[in-house]
Amino acid sequence: MKLAYAYENAVMDLTETPNGNDVEFELRLSSEDHWKRMKEVQKRFESDEVYTDVLFYPYENFRIRAIVRHDYYTDFILELMKHRLLTKVEWS
C-alpha cells in the first residue's frame, strides 16, 4: 500500500523526490500563516529523540526543504495533515 495525499495549490507548491533511503520534499508556502504551520511541523520533529528522522533546511520566501527518512515518511505526511497543510491522506 502506498500513502497518497492531496493539497491545495493556493496553500503551497510541493515536490517529492526519492533519494536513496530518504525522500526529499521541496515546499513553497503561500503565506505567513502556512509558514507558521510548517514551523510547527519542524518543531515536532526537532523536539523528538531521533535527530535524523526529518532534516529541515529553510530558505527565504516561505521555502523549505525537508529530507525525510523512509521509515518516518508516514509520520511526516500525517503531521502535515495535522497542521492542515494537506487536504487529504489515504492509503491507495
N, CA, C and O atoms as CSV, one atom per row, in Angstrom:
chain,resi,resn,atom,element,x,y,z
A,1,MET,N,N,0.832,-1.185,0.000
A,1,MET,CA,C,0.000,0.000,0.000
A,1,MET,C,C,0.874,1.244,0.000
A,1,MET,O,O,1.936,1.287,0.620
A,2,LYS,N,N,0.403,2.233,-0.700
A,2,LYS,CA,C,1.107,3.496,-0.792
A,2,LYS,C,C,0.245,4.585,-0.169
A,2,LYS,O,O,-0.981,4.570,-0.278
A,3,LEU,N,N,0.902,5.517,0.477
A,3,LEU,CA,C,0.203,6.638,1.086
A,3,LEU,C,C,0.066,7.748,0.044
A,3,LEU,O,O,1.062,8.232,-0.494
A,4,ALA,N,N,-1.158,8.138,-0.229
A,4,ALA,CA,C,-1.428,9.213,-1.188
A,4,ALA,C,C,-1.959,10.418,-0.424
A,4,ALA,O,O,-2.636,10.278,0.595
A,5,TYR,N,N,-1.642,11.588,-0.928
A,5,TYR,CA,C,-2.091,12.813,-0.270
A,5,TYR,C,C,-2.448,13.853,-1.316
A,5,TYR,O,O,-2.065,13.746,-2.481
A,6,ALA,N,N,-3.189,14.857,-0.877
A,6,ALA,CA,C,-3.574,15.962,-1.758
A,6,ALA,C,C,-3.416,17.263,-0.975
A,6,ALA,O,O,-3.467,17.282,0.255
A,7,TYR,N,N,-3.226,18.338,-1.716
A,7,TYR,CA,C,-3.090,19.665,-1.119
A,7,TYR,C,C,-3.613,20.694,-2.108
A,7,TYR,O,O,-3.754,20.420,-3.300
A,8,GLU,N,N,-3.893,21.865,-1.596
A,8,GLU,CA,C,-4.370,22.948,-2.450
A,8,GLU,C,C,-3.183,23.756,-2.958
A,8,GLU,O,O,-2.296,24.128,-2.190
A,9,ASN,N,N,-3.178,24.019,-4.249
A,9,ASN,CA,C,-2.103,24.814,-4.828
A,9,ASN,C,C,-2.064,26.224,-4.248
A,9,ASN,O,O,-1.018,26.874,-4.258
A,10,ALA,N,N,-3.191,26.691,-3.747
A,10,ALA,CA,C,-3.232,28.019,-3.131
A,10,ALA,C,C,-2.506,28.040,-1.787
A,10,ALA,O,O,-2.133,29.107,-1.300
A,11,VAL,N,N,-2.307,26.873,-1.190
A,11,VAL,CA,C,-1.629,26.774,0.106
A,11,VAL,C,C,-0.126,26.623,-0.089
A,11,VAL,O,O,0.660,27.268,0.604
A,12,MET,N,N,0.275,25.773,-1.029
A,12,MET,CA,C,1.700,25.528,-1.241
A,12,MET,C,C,1.942,24.817,-2.554
A,12,MET,O,O,1.039,24.253,-3.171
A,13,ASP,N,N,3.205,24.870,-2.954
A,13,ASP,CA,C,3.718,24.019,-4.019
A,13,ASP,C,C,4.573,22.970,-3.335
A,13,ASP,O,O,5.360,23.292,-2.445
A,14,LEU,N,N,4.424,21.720,-3.740
A,14,LEU,CA,C,5.143,20.632,-3.091
A,14,LEU,C,C,5.711,19.713,-4.153
A,14,LEU,O,O,5.026,19.332,-5.101
A,15,THR,N,N,6.976,19.364,-3.978
A,15,THR,CA,C,7.631,18.399,-4.852
A,15,THR,C,C,8.241,17.320,-3.971
A,15,THR,O,O,8.929,17.624,-2.997
A,16,GLU,N,N,7.994,16.076,-4.309
A,16,GLU,CA,C,8.531,14.928,-3.572
A,16,GLU,C,C,9.452,14.144,-4.497
A,16,GLU,O,O,9.069,13.773,-5.606
A,17,THR,N,N,10.685,13.895,-4.022
A,17,THR,CA,C,11.677,13.202,-4.831
A,17,THR,C,C,12.364,12.114,-4.011
A,17,THR,O,O,12.901,12.409,-2.943
A,18,PRO,N,N,12.363,10.856,-4.482
A,18,PRO,CA,C,13.110,9.814,-3.772
A,18,PRO,C,C,14.607,10.101,-3.831
A,18,PRO,O,O,15.109,10.616,-4.830
A,19,ASN,N,N,15.319,9.763,-2.747
A,19,ASN,CA,C,16.761,9.975,-2.682
A,19,ASN,C,C,17.372,8.863,-1.827
A,19,ASN,O,O,17.597,9.045,-0.631
A,20,GLY,N,N,17.635,7.724,-2.440
A,20,GLY,CA,C,18.170,6.584,-1.696
A,20,GLY,C,C,17.162,6.092,-0.682
A,20,GLY,O,O,16.041,5.734,-1.042
A,21,ASN,N,N,17.553,6.070,0.593
A,21,ASN,CA,C,16.657,5.635,1.668
A,21,ASN,C,C,15.821,6.777,2.216
A,21,ASN,O,O,15.071,6.594,3.175
A,22,ASP,N,N,15.941,7.937,1.624
A,22,ASP,CA,C,15.213,9.125,2.072
A,22,ASP,C,C,14.256,9.599,0.990
A,22,ASP,O,O,14.278,9.128,-0.147
A,23,VAL,N,N,13.418,10.545,1.383
A,23,VAL,CA,C,12.555,11.241,0.436
A,23,VAL,C,C,12.762,12.728,0.679
A,23,VAL,O,O,12.706,13.186,1.820
A,24,GLU,N,N,13.000,13.481,-0.383
A,24,GLU,CA,C,13.186,14.918,-0.259
A,24,GLU,C,C,11.908,15.637,-0.673
A,24,GLU,O,O,11.309,15.334,-1.705
A,25,PHE,N,N,11.509,16.590,0.151
A,25,PHE,CA,C,10.356,17.425,-0.127
A,25,PHE,C,C,10.831,18.860,-0.300
A,25,PHE,O,O,11.595,19.377,0.515
A,26,GLU,N,N,10.376,19.487,-1.358
A,26,GLU,CA,C,10.568,20.922,-1.562
A,26,GLU,C,C,9.190,21.550,-1.421
A,26,GLU,O,O,8.263,21.200,-2.151
A,27,LEU,N,N,9.059,22.477,-0.480
A,27,LEU,CA,C,7.770,23.120,-0.233
A,27,LEU,C,C,7.929,24.626,-0.334
A,27,LEU,O,O,8.867,25.205,0.215
A,28,ARG,N,N,7.015,25.242,-1.031
A,28,ARG,CA,C,6.937,26.703,-1.067
A,28,ARG,C,C,5.538,27.071,-0.596
A,28,ARG,O,O,4.543,26.812,-1.273
A,29,LEU,N,N,5.490,27.682,0.581
A,29,LEU,CA,C,4.212,28.015,1.204
A,29,LEU,C,C,3.757,29.385,0.753
A,29,LEU,O,O,4.575,30.244,0.422
A,30,SER,N,N,2.451,29.587,0.740
A,30,SER,CA,C,1.894,30.789,0.120
A,30,SER,C,C,1.735,31.974,1.064
A,30,SER,O,O,1.530,33.099,0.609
A,31,SER,N,N,1.829,31.738,2.385
A,31,SER,CA,C,1.579,32.852,3.300
A,31,SER,C,C,2.318,32.651,4.615
A,31,SER,O,O,2.843,31.576,4.902
A,32,GLU,N,N,2.342,33.706,5.394
A,32,GLU,CA,C,2.953,33.658,6.723
A,32,GLU,C,C,2.244,32.640,7.610
A,32,GLU,O,O,2.895,31.921,8.369
A,33,ASP,N,N,0.920,32.574,7.522
A,33,ASP,CA,C,0.165,31.610,8.320
A,33,ASP,C,C,0.580,30.180,7.989
A,33,ASP,O,O,0.796,29.381,8.900
A,34,HIS,N,N,0.695,29.842,6.713
A,34,HIS,CA,C,1.100,28.497,6.319
A,34,HIS,C,C,2.552,28.231,6.727
A,34,HIS,O,O,2.904,27.105,7.082
A,35,TRP,N,N,3.383,29.255,6.675
A,35,TRP,CA,C,4.775,29.128,7.106
A,35,TRP,C,C,4.826,28.778,8.599
A,35,TRP,O,O,5.615,27.928,9.013
A,36,LYS,N,N,3.991,29.427,9.395
A,36,LYS,CA,C,3.946,29.143,10.838
A,36,LYS,C,C,3.517,27.701,11.092
A,36,LYS,O,O,4.036,27.041,11.993
A,37,ARG,N,N,2.577,27.221,10.301
A,37,ARG,CA,C,2.143,25.825,10.435
A,37,ARG,C,C,3.291,24.872,10.111
A,37,ARG,O,O,3.493,23.869,10.797
A,38,MET,N,N,4.037,25.196,9.061
A,38,MET,CA,C,5.179,24.354,8.686
A,38,MET,C,C,6.241,24.372,9.775
A,38,MET,O,O,6.884,23.353,10.024
A,39,LYS,N,N,6.433,25.494,10.414
A,39,LYS,CA,C,7.401,25.587,11.508
A,39,LYS,C,C,6.962,24.728,12.696
A,39,LYS,O,O,7.809,24.228,13.436
A,40,GLU,N,N,5.654,24.549,12.889
A,40,GLU,CA,C,5.155,23.650,13.926
A,40,GLU,C,C,5.492,22.195,13.575
A,40,GLU,O,O,5.832,21.403,14.454
A,41,VAL,N,N,5.397,21.857,12.300
A,41,VAL,CA,C,5.798,20.521,11.848
A,41,VAL,C,C,7.281,20.325,12.154
A,41,VAL,O,O,7.681,19.296,12.699
A,42,GLN,N,N,8.079,21.308,11.803
A,42,GLN,CA,C,9.518,21.244,12.047
A,42,GLN,C,C,9.802,21.090,13.544
A,42,GLN,O,O,10.628,20.268,13.941
A,43,LYS,N,N,9.131,21.866,14.354
A,43,LYS,CA,C,9.337,21.815,15.801
A,43,LYS,C,C,9.046,20.417,16.358
A,43,LYS,O,O,9.761,19.931,17.235
A,44,ARG,N,N,8.005,19.783,15.848
A,44,ARG,CA,C,7.642,18.442,16.325
A,44,ARG,C,C,8.774,17.451,16.085
A,44,ARG,O,O,9.100,16.666,16.976
A,45,PHE,N,N,9.376,17.471,14.903
A,45,PHE,CA,C,10.433,16.513,14.595
A,45,PHE,C,C,11.760,16.888,15.230
A,45,PHE,O,O,12.553,16.005,15.556
A,46,GLU,N,N,12.014,18.151,15.410
A,46,GLU,CA,C,13.274,18.557,16.033
A,46,GLU,C,C,13.249,18.388,17.551
A,46,GLU,O,O,14.302,18.425,18.187
A,47,SER,N,N,12.073,18.205,18.140
A,47,SER,CA,C,11.986,18.045,19.586
A,47,SER,C,C,11.966,16.586,20.024
A,47,SER,O,O,12.021,16.310,21.223
A,48,ASP,N,N,11.888,15.650,19.090
A,48,ASP,CA,C,11.902,14.245,19.499
A,48,ASP,C,C,13.347,13.768,19.670
A,48,ASP,O,O,14.290,14.531,19.464
A,49,GLU,N,N,13.503,12.519,20.042
A,49,GLU,CA,C,14.827,11.988,20.353
A,49,GLU,C,C,15.589,11.487,19.137
A,49,GLU,O,O,16.777,11.183,19.251
A,50,VAL,N,N,14.956,11.393,17.989
A,50,VAL,CA,C,15.604,10.895,16.779
A,50,VAL,C,C,16.043,12.102,15.950
A,50,VAL,O,O,15.209,12.805,15.379
A,51,TYR,N,N,17.337,12.335,15.888
A,51,TYR,CA,C,17.847,13.535,15.232
A,51,TYR,C,C,17.799,13.460,13.712
A,51,TYR,O,O,17.794,14.496,13.046
A,52,THR,N,N,17.765,12.268,13.159
A,52,THR,CA,C,17.845,12.128,11.706
A,52,THR,C,C,16.532,11.715,11.055
A,52,THR,O,O,16.529,11.301,9.896
A,53,ASP,N,N,15.409,11.818,11.777
A,53,ASP,CA,C,14.124,11.418,11.198
A,53,ASP,C,C,13.734,12.342,10.054
A,53,ASP,O,O,13.397,11.877,8.965
A,54,VAL,N,N,13.778,13.646,10.293
A,54,VAL,CA,C,13.495,14.644,9.262
A,54,VAL,C,C,14.475,15.798,9.467
A,54,VAL,O,O,14.586,16.346,10.564
A,55,LEU,N,N,15.175,16.154,8.409
A,55,LEU,CA,C,16.087,17.297,8.450
A,55,LEU,C,C,15.462,18.432,7.655
A,55,LEU,O,O,15.000,18.232,6.531
A,56,PHE,N,N,15.448,19.625,8.241
A,56,PHE,CA,C,14.799,20.780,7.624
A,56,PHE,C,C,15.838,21.822,7.216
A,56,PHE,O,O,16.781,22.107,7.954
A,57,TYR,N,N,15.641,22.377,6.031
A,57,TYR,CA,C,16.504,23.427,5.506
A,57,TYR,C,C,15.608,24.572,5.025
A,57,TYR,O,O,15.114,24.543,3.897
A,58,PRO,N,N,15.399,25.576,5.877
A,58,PRO,CA,C,14.531,26.696,5.480
A,58,PRO,C,C,15.281,27.681,4.583
A,58,PRO,O,O,16.490,27.872,4.717
A,59,TYR,N,N,14.542,28.294,3.676
A,59,TYR,CA,C,15.055,29.307,2.762
A,59,TYR,C,C,14.147,30.529,2.855
A,59,TYR,O,O,13.108,30.490,3.514
A,60,GLU,N,N,14.535,31.587,2.207
A,60,GLU,CA,C,13.699,32.791,2.220
A,60,GLU,C,C,12.467,32.595,1.341
A,60,GLU,O,O,12.380,31.639,0.570
A,61,ASN,N,N,11.528,33.510,1.473
A,61,ASN,CA,C,10.281,33.492,0.697
A,61,ASN,C,C,9.426,32.258,0.959
A,61,ASN,O,O,8.841,31.690,0.037
A,62,PHE,N,N,9.359,31.844,2.240
A,62,PHE,CA,C,8.484,30.738,2.669
A,62,PHE,C,C,8.806,29.413,1.988
A,62,PHE,O,O,7.907,28.617,1.715
A,63,ARG,N,N,10.081,29.176,1.715
A,63,ARG,CA,C,10.502,27.911,1.102
A,63,ARG,C,C,11.247,27.079,2.132
A,63,ARG,O,O,11.980,27.606,2.969
A,64,ILE,N,N,11.046,25.764,2.055
A,64,ILE,CA,C,11.742,24.853,2.957
A,64,ILE,C,C,11.960,23.523,2.248
A,64,ILE,O,O,11.127,23.072,1.463
A,65,ARG,N,N,13.093,22.912,2.543
A,65,ARG,CA,C,13.388,21.570,2.036
A,65,ARG,C,C,13.421,20.652,3.246
A,65,ARG,O,O,14.031,20.987,4.261
A,66,ALA,N,N,12.778,19.507,3.152
A,66,ALA,CA,C,12.765,18.518,4.226
A,66,ALA,C,C,13.261,17.191,3.661
A,66,ALA,O,O,12.753,16.699,2.653
A,67,ILE,N,N,14.256,16.626,4.325
A,67,ILE,CA,C,14.754,15.306,3.954
A,67,ILE,C,C,14.229,14.333,5.004
A,67,ILE,O,O,14.568,14.424,6.184
A,68,VAL,N,N,13.397,13.403,4.552
A,68,VAL,CA,C,12.650,12.519,5.445
A,68,VAL,C,C,13.172,11.093,5.278
A,68,VAL,O,O,13.210,10.553,4.172
A,69,ARG,N,N,13.571,10.497,6.402
A,69,ARG,CA,C,13.948,9.085,6.355
A,69,ARG,C,C,12.727,8.269,5.956
A,69,ARG,O,O,11.601,8.576,6.347
A,70,HIS,N,N,12.969,7.232,5.176
A,70,HIS,CA,C,11.878,6.408,4.655
A,70,HIS,C,C,10.965,5.890,5.772
A,70,HIS,O,O,9.747,5.842,5.597
A,71,ASP,N,N,11.535,5.505,6.907
A,71,ASP,CA,C,10.721,4.951,7.991
A,71,ASP,C,C,9.944,6.015,8.763
A,71,ASP,O,O,9.170,5.674,9.658
A,72,TYR,N,N,10.132,7.298,8.438
A,72,TYR,CA,C,9.361,8.375,9.055
A,72,TYR,C,C,8.454,9.092,8.043
A,72,TYR,O,O,7.864,10.127,8.353
A,73,TYR,N,N,8.354,8.538,6.853
A,73,TYR,CA,C,7.554,9.146,5.790
A,73,TYR,C,C,6.093,9.325,6.219
A,73,TYR,O,O,5.531,10.410,6.076
A,74,THR,N,N,5.493,8.275,6.735
A,74,THR,CA,C,4.089,8.339,7.149
A,74,THR,C,C,3.895,9.357,8.256
A,74,THR,O,O,2.933,10.125,8.230
A,75,ASP,N,N,4.793,9.372,9.223
A,75,ASP,CA,C,4.709,10.348,10.316
A,75,ASP,C,C,4.760,11.775,9.784
A,75,ASP,O,O,4.015,12.641,10.242
A,76,PHE,N,N,5.638,12.016,8.819
A,76,PHE,CA,C,5.777,13.352,8.249
A,76,PHE,C,C,4.502,13.780,7.514
A,76,PHE,O,O,4.020,14.899,7.694
A,77,ILE,N,N,3.969,12.893,6.698
A,77,ILE,CA,C,2.752,13.200,5.947
A,77,ILE,C,C,1.591,13.470,6.906
A,77,ILE,O,O,0.838,14.426,6.718
A,78,LEU,N,N,1.448,12.638,7.922
A,78,LEU,CA,C,0.355,12.833,8.877
A,78,LEU,C,C,0.521,14.119,9.679
A,78,LEU,O,O,-0.469,14.750,10.049
A,79,GLU,N,N,1.755,14.509,9.947
A,79,GLU,CA,C,1.990,15.768,10.654
A,79,GLU,C,C,1.613,16.959,9.769
A,79,GLU,O,O,1.078,17.952,10.262
A,80,LEU,N,N,1.889,16.864,8.468
A,80,LEU,CA,C,1.435,17.916,7.542
A,80,LEU,C,C,-0.086,18.011,7.545
A,80,LEU,O,O,-0.647,19.106,7.512
A,81,MET,N,N,-0.746,16.862,7.585
A,81,MET,CA,C,-2.208,16.838,7.622
A,81,MET,C,C,-2.720,17.433,8.923
A,81,MET,O,O,-3.677,18.207,8.926
A,82,LYS,N,N,-2.086,17.072,10.019
A,82,LYS,CA,C,-2.493,17.578,11.327
A,82,LYS,C,C,-2.492,19.107,11.369
A,82,LYS,O,O,-3.344,19.719,12.013
A,83,HIS,N,N,-1.532,19.712,10.681
A,83,HIS,CA,C,-1.425,21.172,10.669
A,83,HIS,C,C,-2.126,21.806,9.462
A,83,HIS,O,O,-1.878,22.960,9.112
A,84,ARG,N,N,-3.002,21.021,8.841
A,84,ARG,CA,C,-3.862,21.483,7.748
A,84,ARG,C,C,-3.090,22.025,6.546
A,84,ARG,O,O,-3.540,22.954,5.875
A,85,LEU,N,N,-1.928,21.437,6.283
A,85,LEU,CA,C,-1.192,21.781,5.066
A,85,LEU,C,C,-1.574,20.848,3.925
A,85,LEU,O,O,-1.355,21.164,2.755
A,86,LEU,N,N,-2.143,19.705,4.269
A,86,LEU,CA,C,-2.682,18.774,3.272
A,86,LEU,C,C,-4.206,18.738,3.436
A,86,LEU,O,O,-4.735,19.002,4.516
A,87,THR,N,N,-4.888,18.409,2.355
A,87,THR,CA,C,-6.348,18.331,2.412
A,87,THR,C,C,-6.874,16.909,2.482
A,87,THR,O,O,-8.027,16.683,2.850
A,88,LYS,N,N,-6.016,15.938,2.121
A,88,LYS,CA,C,-6.475,14.552,2.063
A,88,LYS,C,C,-5.278,13.622,2.187
A,88,LYS,O,O,-4.231,13.861,1.586
A,89,VAL,N,N,-5.438,12.557,2.973
A,89,VAL,CA,C,-4.432,11.496,3.089
A,89,VAL,C,C,-5.170,10.176,3.078
A,89,VAL,O,O,-6.149,9.999,3.802
A,90,GLU,N,N,-4.700,9.237,2.250
A,90,GLU,CA,C,-5.344,7.929,2.188
A,90,GLU,C,C,-4.373,6.868,1.709
A,90,GLU,O,O,-3.410,7.160,1.000
A,91,TRP,N,N,-4.638,5.640,2.104
A,91,TRP,CA,C,-3.877,4.514,1.580
A,91,TRP,C,C,-4.463,4.122,0.221
A,91,TRP,O,O,-5.678,4.015,0.052
A,92,SER,N,N,-3.581,3.917,-0.720
A,92,SER,CA,C,-4.082,3.531,-2.053
A,92,SER,C,C,-3.475,2.204,-2.479
A,92,SER,O,O,-3.771,1.710,-3.567
